[in-house]
Amino acid sequence: MPRKPPSELRFRRIYSRLSDAELSAAEQDEALSLEELGLESRSERQALAFGVYSRRGLENVMREYGLLQRLEERRVGPLEVRLSFEDAFRPRIILWSHRYQAATVDICLRKASGTDAGVPPPLDARALLFIDSLVLQHPGRAFDWRRPPMPGQVHPGLALSEDILELTLLMARRVGAEGMALTPSSFAAAWVYARSFRFVDGMAQGRFVSLRRAGREWPRWLLAWAVELGCVRGPDGEPVHFTPSPMLASFSRRFERLFEDKAWRGAVQEHSRLPLKLDFEALQDRFPWERMPQGPPPDPVAEVLAYDPLVPV
């Protein structure tokens, strides 16, 4: 097993010391009024995400982990933690920037089962936490050539994806799930999740490995656009596309066996060996210059994309 980074180990220590009272804490004005109103319990006055987390409890958690402080260091604050529900088991967590009147973090979660992630029997009924959507962005920052836009990005990211994902993984453990699942919408998103998640389908995992290898000499954003625009070619010259497929981070031994299965490992091995390459001629024709930052790209990128400063883009 790879050694856990210090930040992850620190999160685990904080996780172990947080109490139920901190996680389900009532709002200050609510706590003061309970006795006056003669209510028997806080649950009659507030909704708890997964029966565990209140809005104030989530704020407590994020301050303990240092996430709110790190976000405010990125000049997106002051921040408001919002918690809304379709129901108690489908919460939406938003960190709202009052400075920019926009969400910096927006996570939609739901309780699910192995079936939702394509897990085969007998694990299909086991409990999972599913990330339906995840947005991490700095709404006040513009893209530049150090961090150009990825496919699907409206604003630059926050460089906090690992911390946010680790927090959601710990939330899943807290509510008794045996794993966390999601379906990445793009190759770029799958790359972000790949540190903690693997594809349930071994063929999808293997193809993802091949796609990453095809662009190992180039910046991640350039490879992401090549995949998005159908500019990665297989052995016969056919375009190789990214197909969304469920990914899973497992917490239990029985879920971990999915990735030890001989058929899964064989599929990964077979499809990770695909000799893929970038078609730079096609990428030059299709490249979305209108979405890129002003000014010339770095020299190696300018060369392969045939950038001409005299030609309007």
Secondary structure, DSSP 8 states (H G I E B T S, - for coil): -----HHHHHHHHHHHH--HHHHT---HHHHHHHHHHT-S-GGGT---BTTTB-HHHHHHHHHHHTHHHHHHHTT--SEEEEEEESSTTSEEEEEEETTTTEEEEEEEEEEEEGGGGT--TTGGGSEEEEEEEEEE--TT---BTTB---TT-SS---S-HHHHHHHHHHHHHHTT-SEEEE--SSHHHHHHHTTT-EESSHHHHHHHHHHHHHTTTS-HHHHHHHHHTT-EE-TTS-B-------EEEE-SHHHHGGGT-HHHHHHHHHHTT---EE-HHHHHHH--GGGS-SS---HHHHHHTT--TTS--
